[in-house]
Amino acid sequence: MADMGKLNAELKAKANVNKAHAKNPLELVQAHFLSRGASGIKGAQRRFRIMDDDGSKSLSFEEFSKGIREVGVNMSKEQEYELFRVFDRDGQGTINFDEFLRTLQPKMSDRRRKLVEAAFIKMDKSGDGVVTVKDIAQAYNAKKHPKYLSGEWTDTKVYQEYLKTFEAEGHVDGIVTLEEFMSYYASIGCSIDNDAYFDLMMRNSWGDLVV
């Protein structure tokens, strides 16, 4: 497997630099969440779901403004309005969670997206659209993991910790969806400028991929 810990550290470092040089509110808030690592964007979506005070599955400007401040992003009210309008793609005066994630998540080229989808399909041994500990057990040899070799972790613990890599901050259920998997690699990809290197990283991690 590729050294995802190293790639995650590079992502955090690059995002912290980007925070200091953000050209607009969207770049600032995106860098803020990416500075928390590859699961930061997905974690942001979960945090905003919690901030949906009226249960409408969308955010008003007041809910959005409160949420932005509570997660530690400090902007002027004018900047908050500017950012809100970016997320409110349909101009309805609210932000639904799909709009939020789609806008905040880093973009991937079609080539990268196909590679990630191919890796997910390869890992999803049962073909049910989610990856579980059972799927991982068939795709990943835990007995080579240092903490298994030292006796610190069981093989099941190795699989559980591996799945946590892809899950949203503060929400670990032992199941990884394609959306979570895609969000993770979209974020990791921010630290990889070269498509050829991204391709190499994916194949080093997952072997032959049919795209």
C-alpha positions in Angstrom: 0.0 0.0 0.0 1.1 3.6 -0.6 2.2 5.5 2.5 -1.1 7.3 3.1 0.2 8.7 6.4 2.9 10.6 4.5 0.5 11.8 1.8 -1.9 13.0 4.5 0.8 14.9 6.2 1.8 16.5 2.9 -1.9 17.5 2.3 -2.1 19.1 5.8 1.1 21.1 5.2 0.0 22.3 1.8 -3.4 23.3 3.1 -1.9 25.3 5.9 0.1 27.2 3.3 -3.0 27.7 1.2 -4.9 29.1 4.2 -2.3 31.9 4.5 -2.6 32.7 0.8 -6.3 32.1 0.0 -7.6 34.5 -2.7 -11.2 34.2 -1.7 -13.5 32.9 1.0 -14.0 29.5 -0.8 -10.3 28.8 -1.0 -10.0 29.8 2.7 -12.7 27.5 4.0 -11.6 24.6 1.7 -8.0 24.9 3.0 -9.3 25.1 6.5 -10.9 21.7 6.3 -8.1 20.1 4.2 -5.7 21.2 6.9 -7.4 18.5 9.1 -6.5 15.8 6.6 -8.1 13.9 3.8 -11.3 13.2 5.8 -11.7 16.9 6.7 -14.1 17.7 3.9 -16.4 14.8 4.7 -16.1 15.7 8.4 -17.2 19.3 7.5 -20.3 18.0 5.8 -21.2 16.0 9.0 -20.7 19.0 11.2 -23.0 21.1 9.1 -25.7 18.4 9.2 -25.5 18.7 13.0 -25.9 22.5 12.6 -29.2 22.1 10.7 -31.2 23.5 13.7 -34.6 23.3 12.0 -34.1 19.8 10.5 -34.8 21.0 7.0 -31.7 19.1 5.5 -30.4 22.5 4.3 -28.8 25.5 5.9 -30.2 29.1 6.0 -27.6 31.9 6.0 -28.0 32.2 9.8 -27.3 28.5 10.3 -24.4 28.6 7.9 -22.8 31.7 9.5 -23.1 30.2 12.9 -21.6 26.9 11.7 -18.6 28.6 9.9 -17.7 30.4 13.1 -18.1 27.3 15.3 -15.7 25.3 13.2 -13.1 28.0 13.5 -13.3 29.9 10.2 -13.1 33.6 10.9 -14.5 35.9 8.2 -16.3 39.1 7.9 -20.0 39.1 7.4 -19.5 40.2 3.8 -17.2 37.3 3.2 -19.7 34.9 4.7 -22.4 36.3 2.4 -20.0 35.9 -0.6 -19.3 32.3 0.4 -22.9 31.5 1.0 -23.8 32.6 -2.5 -21.1 30.3 -4.0 -22.7 27.3 -2.2 -26.2 28.3 -3.0 -26.0 27.2 -6.6 -29.8 27.3 -7.3 -30.3 30.7 -5.7 -33.0 29.5 -3.3 -31.5 31.2 -0.3 -30.5 27.9 1.4 -27.6 25.4 1.0 -28.4 21.7 0.8 -25.8 19.3 1.9 -25.1 17.9 -1.7 -24.4 21.5 -2.9 -22.1 22.0 0.1 -20.1 18.9 -0.5 -20.0 19.2 -4.3 -18.6 22.8 -4.0 -16.2 22.3 -1.2 -14.7 19.0 -2.3 -11.6 19.3 -4.5 -12.2 18.5 -8.2 -10.7 15.4 -9.8 -10.1 14.8 -13.5 -12.1 12.0 -15.2 -8.9 9.9 -15.2 -8.4 10.2 -11.5 -12.1 9.6 -10.8 -12.1 6.4 -12.9 -9.0 5.1 -11.0 -10.7 5.7 -7.7 -13.9 4.0 -8.8 -11.9 1.1 -10.1 -10.1 0.7 -6.7 -13.4 0.9 -4.8 -14.9 -1.8 -7.0 -11.8 -4.0 -6.5 -12.1 -3.6 -2.7 -15.8 -4.1 -2.6 -15.6 -7.9 -2.8 -19.3 -8.4 -2.0 -20.4 -5.9 -4.7 -23.0 -4.3 -2.3 -21.7 -0.8 -2.8 -20.0 -0.5 0.6 -16.7 -1.7 2.0 -16.6 -3.5 5.3 -14.0 -5.3 7.5 -15.0 -8.5 5.7 -14.1 -6.9 2.3 -10.8 -5.6 3.6 -9.9 -9.0 5.0 -10.0 -10.4 1.4 -8.0 -7.6 -0.1 -5.4 -6.6 2.5 -2.9 -8.8 4.3 -3.0 -7.7 7.9 -0.3 -10.2 8.9 2.3 -7.9 7.4 1.2 -4.9 9.5 3.9 -3.9 12.1 1.3 -3.8 14.9 0.1 -7.2 14.0 3.6 -8.5 14.0 4.3 -7.0 17.4 1.2 -8.5 18.9 -0.3 -5.1 19.7 -3.3 -5.5 17.3 -5.3 -8.4 16.0 -6.0 -8.8 12.3 -9.5 -7.4 12.9 -8.1 -4.4 14.6 -5.8 -3.7 11.6 -8.8 -3.8 9.3 -10.8 -1.5 11.5 -8.0 1.0 11.7 -7.5 0.9 8.0 -11.2 1.7 7.3 -11.0 4.7 9.7 -8.6 6.2 7.2 -11.5 6.8 4.8 -14.3 7.7 7.2 -15.5 11.1 8.2 -14.0 12.8 11.2 -16.1 11.9 14.3 -18.1 9.3 12.5 -16.6 5.8 12.4 -19.1 3.0 11.6 -16.8 0.4 10.0 -18.4 1.0 6.6 -16.9 3.0 3.7 -19.2 4.2 0.9 -18.0 5.2 -2.6 -18.7 8.8 -1.6 -16.4 8.6 1.4 -13.7 6.8 -0.7 -14.0 9.4 -3.5 -13.9 12.3 -1.0 -10.8 10.9 0.6 -8.9 10.6 -2.7 -10.1 13.9 -4.0 -8.5 15.5 -0.9 -5.3 13.4 -1.1 -5.0 14.4 -4.7 -4.6 18.0 -3.7 -1.0 17.1 -2.6 -0.3 15.4 -6.0 0.0 17.8 -8.9 0.9 15.2 -11.5 -1.8 12.9 -12.9 0.9 10.3 -13.8 2.1 10.2 -10.2 -1.5 9.9 -8.9 -2.0 7.0 -11.3 1.2 5.4 -10.0 0.1 5.9 -6.4 -3.3 4.3 -7.0 -1.7 1.3 -8.8 0.9 0.9 -6.0 -1.9 0.8 -3.5 -4.4 -1.4 -5.4 -2.5 -3.3 -8.1 -3.9 -3.6 -11.6 -6.9 -1.4 -12.1 -9.3 -1.6 -15.0 -10.3 1.9 -16.2 
